Amino acid sequence: MTVADSESFLEMLSAERGAAANTLDSYRRDLNDYMGHLAARGTTGREAGPEDIRGWLEAMSKAGMAASTAARRLSAIRQFHKFLYTEGWRADDPTATIDSPRQGRTLPKILSEDEVSLMLEVARVDEASSGLRMTALLEMLYATGMRVSELVQLPLSAVARDQDFIVVRGKGGKERLVPLTGKARETIAAYKAVRNSFIPRGAESKWLFPSSGKEGHLTRQRFGQMLKELAILSGISPSKVSPHVLRHAFASHLLAHGADLRVVQQLLGHSDISTTQIYTHVLNERLVRLVGEKHPLARK
C-alpha cells in the first residue's frame, strides 16, 4: 500500500461520501497503523493477503486492544480494500474471508429521567449568559438526540424562526427533520437574546453557538467539559455524563414511553435499523411490564 493509495481513498471518502473531518482523521490513523504493520512484513496494500490482515488483528489483540476497537479498525480496512478493488488496483479483496473480532453486545450507558431533570433544573438556576447557553444546549440535546457534532455546528439559520422542527445535517451530509419541544424553543429564544456576548467584538458568526476559538463555534470537547461541570453541581458522578450518554438517554426514554423503534431510528439519524436495535433491551423491559399488567392470566 502506498501513501498515495491511502490518500486517494481518503479523498474519495471526503468528496463522494461527505465524510467529516473527525471521521477522516480516524480513518487516517487506522490506515497508518495498518501500513506500518504491512511494511514490517515487507508488503503493501496492493499485495497483502488474508494472513497479513489476520496478523494485524492478532497483534492488536495481543496489545490488549478492545474487540470493539479492533472491529472498527477492520471496518476501515475493509472499505480501503474494496476501494482498491473497485479502482482496479488489485484483483481481489483480501478482507472478504476475514471475520470481525467477536465482541460482547454492550448496552449503552444512560442517565435516568430524574437525573436529566435534575441537571436541567440546576442549569436553569444560572441566569447569566453562560447559564442560558448551557440550558439551551442541554435542552436541545435531550429534546432531539442529536450527535454532539451536529449540535455544536448548528447554524443560526436553523432556528431563525420559532418553529416546531429544525433541519439537522448529519453524517455524510444527510439532512433530517427533528422536532423541537416547546420548552426547547423557549430556552433557545432566551439564549438568542444573549448569543452575541459569545462573539468577539466586531466579528460575526453563522453558528448558533459561536465561540472565539479557531473553529468559530463551541467545540465538542468544551461542551463535554461543561456537561461534567454541571454534573458535579447536580451531585451526579461526572463519569456518568457525556453528550453521547444524553443521546442514549433521549432514545431509551422515548422507547420506554412507547415510541416506535423506527421513529427513534429516524430521529437519531441511523441509516440502518440494526444500529438502533441496541436499545431493544428497553423494548423488552416494556413488553414484560405490559404482559404483567395487561395479560389476564398474569393478574390471577
Helices and strands as residue ranges (DSSP letters): H 3-17, H 21-40, H 50-62, H 67-86, H 113-125, H 129-144, H 148-152, G 156-159, E 165-169, G 171-173, E 175-179, H 182-192, G 195-198, H 220-233, G 238-240, H 243-256, H 261-268, H 273-276, G 277-279, H 280-294, G 297-299
